[in-house]
Amino acid sequence: MSIIRGKKVRHSERGQAVLEYVILIVVVALAALFVLANFSDRLRSMVTGVTVTLGGQEDDSASKSSLEIVQDLDKTGADYGTNN
């Protein structure tokens, strides 16, 4: 009987470890979403600055906020470069 109990304990401990990893991944994903939501305008301006520094051209979206860009997408839809 002790062997059966030992296997149940080991199985339970493995399941607990998997659950802890899943919780950790969810917390990291939520933190990443929080950072992107709160700093998206700053990140976009930094990327635009790097692009211009490396010889690219600044587009008109650099002067808009993320909310304005999303509202424009709602009005016009996303343009993926297809001519349909």
DSSP file (Angstrom, degrees, kcal/mol; ACC not computed):
  #  RESIDUE AA STRUCTURE BP1 BP2  ACC     N-H-->O    O-->H-N    N-H-->O    O-->H-N    TCO  KAPPA ALPHA  PHI   PSI    X-CA   Y-CA   Z-CA
    1    1 A M     >        0   0    0      0, 0.0     4,-2.0     0, 0.0     5,-0.2   0.000 360.0 360.0 360.0 -31.4    0.0    0.0    0.0
    2    2 A S  H  >  +     0   0    0      1,-0.2     4,-2.3     2,-0.2     5,-0.1   0.832 360.0  56.6 -68.5 -29.2    2.8    2.4    0.7
    3    3 A I  H  > S+     0   0    0      2,-0.2     4,-2.2     1,-0.2    -1,-0.2   0.920 107.0  48.5 -66.2 -42.4    4.0    2.1   -2.9
    4    4 A I  H  > S+     0   0    0      1,-0.2     4,-2.0     2,-0.2    -2,-0.2   0.915 111.9  49.0 -63.8 -42.3    0.7    3.2   -4.2
    5    5 A R  H  X S+     0   0    0     -4,-2.0     4,-2.1     1,-0.2    -1,-0.2   0.904 109.2  53.3 -63.8 -40.2    0.6    6.2   -1.8
    6    6 A G  H  X S+     0   0    0     -4,-2.3     4,-2.2     1,-0.2    -2,-0.2   0.892 108.3  49.4 -62.2 -40.4    4.1    7.1   -2.9
    7    7 A K  H  X S+     0   0    0     -4,-2.2     4,-2.6     1,-0.2    -1,-0.2   0.891 109.5  51.8 -67.1 -38.3    3.1    7.2   -6.5
    8    8 A K  H  X S+     0   0    0     -4,-2.0     4,-2.2     1,-0.2    -1,-0.2   0.900 109.9  49.2 -65.4 -38.3    0.1    9.4   -5.8
    9    9 A V  H  X S+     0   0    0     -4,-2.1     4,-2.3     2,-0.2    -2,-0.2   0.928 111.9  48.1 -66.5 -43.9    2.2   11.8   -3.9
   10   10 A R  H  X S+     0   0    0     -4,-2.2     4,-2.2     2,-0.2    -2,-0.2   0.919 112.3  48.9 -62.6 -43.4    4.8   12.1   -6.7
   11   11 A H  H  X S+     0   0    0     -4,-2.6     4,-2.3     1,-0.2    -1,-0.2   0.907 111.5  49.9 -62.6 -41.4    2.1   12.5   -9.3
   12   12 A S  H  X S+     0   0    0     -4,-2.2     4,-2.0    -5,-0.2    -1,-0.2   0.888 109.7  50.8 -65.2 -39.1    0.5   15.2   -7.2
   13   13 A E  H  X S+     0   0    0     -4,-2.3     4,-2.0     2,-0.2    -2,-0.2   0.883 109.7  50.1 -67.6 -37.9    3.8   17.0   -6.8
   14   14 A R  H  X S+     0   0    0     -4,-2.2     4,-2.2     2,-0.2    -2,-0.2   0.916 110.7  49.6 -64.7 -42.6    4.4   17.0  -10.6
   15   15 A G  H  X S+     0   0    0     -4,-2.3     4,-2.2     1,-0.2    -2,-0.2   0.875 109.4  52.3 -63.2 -36.6    1.0   18.4  -11.2
   16   16 A Q  H  X S+     0   0    0     -4,-2.0     4,-2.2     2,-0.2    -1,-0.2   0.901 108.5  50.2 -66.0 -40.7    1.6   21.1   -8.6
   17   17 A A  H  X S+     0   0    0     -4,-2.0     4,-2.1     2,-0.2    -2,-0.2   0.906 110.4  49.5 -64.5 -42.1    4.9   22.0  -10.4
   18   18 A V  H  X S+     0   0    0     -4,-2.2     4,-2.3     1,-0.2    -1,-0.2   0.915 110.5  50.7 -63.1 -42.5    3.2   22.3  -13.8
   19   19 A L  H  X S+     0   0    0     -4,-2.2     4,-2.5     1,-0.2    -2,-0.2   0.892 108.0  52.6 -63.2 -39.7    0.4   24.4  -12.3
   20   20 A E  H  X S+     0   0    0     -4,-2.2     4,-2.3     1,-0.2    -1,-0.2   0.904 109.5  49.1 -63.1 -40.8    3.1   26.7  -10.7
   21   21 A Y  H  X S+     0   0    0     -4,-2.1     4,-2.4     2,-0.2    -2,-0.2   0.903 110.6  50.5 -64.4 -40.8    4.7   27.2  -14.1
   22   22 A V  H  X S+     0   0    0     -4,-2.3     4,-2.3     2,-0.2    -2,-0.2   0.921 111.0  48.5 -63.5 -43.6    1.4   27.9  -15.8
   23   23 A I  H  X S+     0   0    0     -4,-2.5     4,-2.3     1,-0.2    -1,-0.2   0.910 111.0  51.1 -63.1 -41.4    0.6   30.6  -13.1
   24   24 A L  H  X S+     0   0    0     -4,-2.3     4,-2.2     1,-0.2    -2,-0.2   0.908 110.1  49.0 -62.2 -42.8    4.1   32.1  -13.6
   25   25 A I  H  X S+     0   0    0     -4,-2.4     4,-2.4     2,-0.2    -1,-0.2   0.897 111.0  50.4 -64.1 -40.9    3.6   32.3  -17.4
   26   26 A V  H  X S+     0   0    0     -4,-2.3     4,-2.5     2,-0.2    -2,-0.2   0.911 110.4  49.3 -64.6 -42.3    0.2   33.9  -17.0
   27   27 A V  H  X S+     0   0    0     -4,-2.3     4,-2.2     2,-0.2    -2,-0.2   0.912 112.2  48.0 -64.1 -42.3    1.6   36.5  -14.6
   28   28 A V  H  X S+     0   0    0     -4,-2.2     4,-2.3     2,-0.2    -2,-0.2   0.906 111.8  50.1 -65.0 -41.3    4.5   37.3  -17.0
   29   29 A A  H  X S+     0   0    0     -4,-2.4     4,-2.3     2,-0.2    -2,-0.2   0.913 111.1  48.3 -64.2 -42.6    2.1   37.6  -19.9
   30   30 A L  H  X S+     0   0    0     -4,-2.5     4,-2.3     1,-0.2    -1,-0.2   0.895 110.9  51.1 -65.1 -39.0   -0.2   40.0  -18.0
   31   31 A A  H  X S+     0   0    0     -4,-2.2     4,-2.4     2,-0.2    -2,-0.2   0.905 109.5  50.7 -63.9 -40.7    2.8   42.1  -16.9
   32   32 A A  H  X S+     0   0    0     -4,-2.3     4,-2.5     2,-0.2    -2,-0.2   0.911 110.6  48.7 -63.5 -42.4    3.9   42.3  -20.6
   33   33 A L  H  X S+     0   0    0     -4,-2.3     4,-2.5     2,-0.2    -1,-0.2   0.897 110.6  51.5 -63.7 -39.5    0.4   43.4  -21.6
   34   34 A F  H  X S+     0   0    0     -4,-2.3     4,-2.2     2,-0.2    -2,-0.2   0.928 111.3  46.9 -62.1 -45.7    0.3   46.0  -18.9
   35   35 A V  H  X S+     0   0    0     -4,-2.4     4,-2.2     1,-0.2    -2,-0.2   0.924 114.1  47.2 -63.7 -44.9    3.7   47.4  -19.9
   36   36 A L  H  X S+     0   0    0     -4,-2.5     4,-0.8     1,-0.2    -1,-0.2   0.893 112.6  49.8 -64.4 -39.2    2.7   47.5  -23.6
   37   37 A A  H  < S+     0   0    0     -4,-2.5     3,-0.2    -5,-0.2    -1,-0.2   0.895 118.3  37.9 -67.0 -39.2   -0.6   49.2  -22.8
   38   38 A N  H  < S+     0   0    0     -4,-2.2    -2,-0.2    -5,-0.2    -1,-0.2   0.758 127.5  31.6 -86.3 -24.3    0.9   51.9  -20.7
   39   39 A F  H  X S+     0   0    0     -4,-2.2     4,-2.7    -5,-0.2     5,-0.2   0.176  80.5 111.6-119.2  17.8    4.1   52.6  -22.6
   40   40 A S  H  X S+     0   0    0     -4,-0.8     4,-2.5     1,-0.2     5,-0.2   0.887  80.2  49.8 -63.6 -39.5    3.0   51.9  -26.2
   41   41 A D  H  > S+     0   0    0     -4,-0.2     4,-2.1     2,-0.2    -1,-0.2   0.926 113.7  45.7 -65.0 -42.8    3.3   55.6  -27.3
   42   42 A R  H  > S+     0   0    0      2,-0.2     4,-2.1     1,-0.2    -2,-0.2   0.910 113.5  49.4 -66.2 -42.5    6.7   55.9  -25.8
   43   43 A L  H  X S+     0   0    0     -4,-2.7     4,-2.4     1,-0.2    -2,-0.2   0.906 110.7  50.5 -63.5 -41.3    7.9   52.6  -27.3
   44   44 A R  H  X S+     0   0    0     -4,-2.5     4,-2.3    -5,-0.2    -1,-0.2   0.898 110.3  49.1 -64.9 -40.2    6.6   53.6  -30.7
   45   45 A S  H  X S+     0   0    0     -4,-2.1     4,-2.2     2,-0.2    -1,-0.2   0.865 110.8  51.2 -68.2 -34.1    8.4   57.0  -30.6
   46   46 A M  H  X S+     0   0    0     -4,-2.1     4,-2.1     2,-0.2    -2,-0.2   0.922 111.3  46.9 -66.5 -43.1   11.6   55.3  -29.5
   47   47 A V  H  X S+     0   0    0     -4,-2.4     4,-2.5     1,-0.2    -2,-0.2   0.892 111.8  51.3 -65.3 -39.5   11.4   52.8  -32.4
   48   48 A T  H  X S+     0   0    0     -4,-2.3     4,-2.6     2,-0.2     5,-0.2   0.910 108.8  51.6 -63.2 -41.6   10.6   55.7  -34.8
   49   49 A G  H  X S+     0   0    0     -4,-2.2     4,-2.2     1,-0.2    -2,-0.2   0.903 110.9  47.2 -61.4 -42.1   13.7   57.6  -33.5
   50   50 A V  H  X S+     0   0    0     -4,-2.1     4,-2.0     2,-0.2    -1,-0.2   0.906 111.4  51.7 -65.9 -41.3   15.9   54.6  -34.1
   51   51 A T  H  <>S+     0   0    0     -4,-2.5     5,-3.0     1,-0.2    -2,-0.2   0.922 111.7  45.7 -62.0 -44.8   14.4   54.1  -37.6
   52   52 A V  H ><5S+     0   0    0     -4,-2.6     3,-1.4     3,-0.2    -1,-0.2   0.899 111.1  53.6 -65.6 -39.8   15.1   57.7  -38.5
   53   53 A T  H 3<5S+     0   0    0     -4,-2.2    -1,-0.2     1,-0.3    -2,-0.2   0.870 106.8  52.0 -62.0 -36.9   18.6   57.5  -37.1
   54   54 A L  T 3<5S-     0   0    0     -4,-2.0    -1,-0.3    -5,-0.1    -2,-0.2   0.380 132.4 -89.1 -84.0   5.2   19.4   54.5  -39.2
   55   55 A G  T < 5S+     0   0    0     -3,-1.4    -3,-0.2     1,-0.2    -2,-0.1   0.548  84.0 130.4 105.0   8.3   18.2   56.3  -42.4
   56   56 A G      < -     0   0    0     -5,-3.0     2,-0.4    -6,-0.2    -1,-0.2  -0.248  57.5-105.1 -84.2 178.7   14.5   55.5  -42.5
   57   57 A Q        -     0   0    0     -2,-0.1     2,-0.4     0, 0.0    -1,-0.1  -0.864  25.1-123.7-108.7 141.7   11.7   58.0  -43.1
   58   58 A E        -     0   0    0     -2,-0.4     2,-0.1    -6,-0.1    -9,-0.0  -0.682  28.4-152.7 -82.2 130.1    9.4   59.1  -40.3
   59   59 A D    >   -     0   0    0     -2,-0.4     3,-1.2     1,-0.1     4,-0.2  -0.432  29.7-100.2 -96.4 177.1    5.7   58.5  -41.2
   60   60 A D  G >  S+     0   0    0      1,-0.2     3,-0.9     2,-0.1     4,-0.3   0.624 111.3  74.9 -74.1 -12.8    2.7   60.4  -39.9
   61   61 A S  G >  S+     0   0    0      1,-0.2     3,-0.8     2,-0.2    -1,-0.2   0.664  79.2  74.7 -74.6 -13.5    1.8   57.8  -37.3
   62   62 A A  G <  S+     0   0    0     -3,-1.2    -1,-0.2     1,-0.2    -2,-0.1   0.798  96.2  48.4 -67.9 -27.2    4.7   59.0  -35.1
   63   63 A S  G <  S+     0   0    0     -3,-0.9    -1,-0.2    -4,-0.2     2,-0.2   0.528 100.5  83.0 -90.3  -5.4    2.7   62.1  -34.1
   64   64 A K  S <  S-     0   0    0     -3,-0.8     2,-0.1    -4,-0.3    -3,-0.0  -0.647  77.6-121.2 -97.5 154.5   -0.5   60.2  -33.3
   65   65 A S     >  -     0   0    0     -2,-0.2     4,-1.9     1,-0.1     5,-0.2  -0.468  30.4-107.8 -84.0 165.6   -1.3   58.5  -30.0
   66   66 A S  H  > S+     0   0    0      1,-0.2     4,-2.3     2,-0.2     5,-0.2   0.871 120.1  55.8 -61.8 -37.0   -2.0   54.8  -29.9
   67   67 A L  H  > S+     0   0    0      1,-0.2     4,-2.2     2,-0.2    -1,-0.2   0.902 106.7  49.7 -63.5 -41.2   -5.7   55.5  -29.3
   68   68 A E  H  > S+     0   0    0      2,-0.2     4,-2.2     1,-0.2    -1,-0.2   0.883 109.9  51.4 -65.1 -38.2   -5.9   57.6  -32.5
   69   69 A I  H  X S+     0   0    0     -4,-1.9     4,-2.0     2,-0.2    -2,-0.2   0.916 110.7  47.6 -65.2 -42.7   -4.3   54.9  -34.5
   70   70 A V  H  X S+     0   0    0     -4,-2.3     4,-2.0     2,-0.2    -2,-0.2   0.895 110.8  51.6 -66.0 -39.8   -6.7   52.3  -33.3
   71   71 A Q  H  X S+     0   0    0     -4,-2.2     4,-1.5     1,-0.2    -1,-0.2   0.892 108.8  51.2 -64.4 -38.2   -9.7   54.6  -34.0
   72   72 A D  H  X S+     0   0    0     -4,-2.2     4,-2.9     1,-0.2     5,-0.4   0.882 107.6  53.3 -64.4 -37.7   -8.4   55.1  -37.5
   73   73 A L  H  X S+     0   0    0     -4,-2.0     4,-2.5     1,-0.2    -2,-0.2   0.883 105.6  53.9 -64.1 -37.1   -8.2   51.4  -38.0
   74   74 A D  H  < S+     0   0    0     -4,-2.0    -1,-0.2     1,-0.2    -2,-0.2   0.877 115.0  40.9 -63.1 -35.9  -11.8   51.1  -36.9
   75   75 A K  H  < S+     0   0    0     -4,-1.5    -2,-0.2    -5,-0.1    -1,-0.2   0.917 132.0  20.3 -77.9 -45.2  -12.8   53.6  -39.6
   76   76 A T  H  < S-     0   0    0     -4,-2.9    -3,-0.2     1,-0.2    -2,-0.2   0.644  99.1-131.4-103.4 -17.1  -10.6   52.4  -42.5
   77   77 A G     <  -     0   0    0     -4,-2.5     2,-0.4    -5,-0.4    -1,-0.2  -0.161  42.3 -52.6  84.2 172.7   -9.7   48.9  -41.6
   78   78 A A        -     0   0    0     -4,-0.1     2,-0.7    -2,-0.0    -5,-0.0  -0.711  47.0-147.7 -88.8 134.6   -6.2   47.4  -41.7
   79   79 A D        +     0   0    0     -2,-0.4    -2,-0.1     1,-0.1    -3,-0.0  -0.900  18.8 176.0-104.5 111.3   -4.2   47.8  -44.9
   80   80 A Y        -     0   0    0     -2,-0.7    -1,-0.1     2,-0.1     3,-0.1   0.157  60.0 -95.6-101.3  17.9   -1.9   44.8  -45.4
   81   81 A G  S    S+     0   0    0      1,-0.3     2,-0.3     0, 0.0    -2,-0.1   0.589  82.8 132.7  83.1   9.9   -0.7   46.0  -48.8
   82   82 A T        -     0   0    0      1,-0.0     2,-0.5     2,-0.0    -1,-0.3  -0.699  53.5-141.7 -93.5 149.1   -3.1   43.9  -50.9
   83   83 A N              0   0    0     -2,-0.3    -1,-0.0     1,-0.2     0, 0.0  -0.477 360.0 360.0-106.6  59.9   -5.0   45.5  -53.7
   84   84 A N              0   0    0     -2,-0.5    -1,-0.2     0, 0.0    -2,-0.0   0.419 360.0 360.0 -92.8 360.0   -8.4   43.8  -53.2
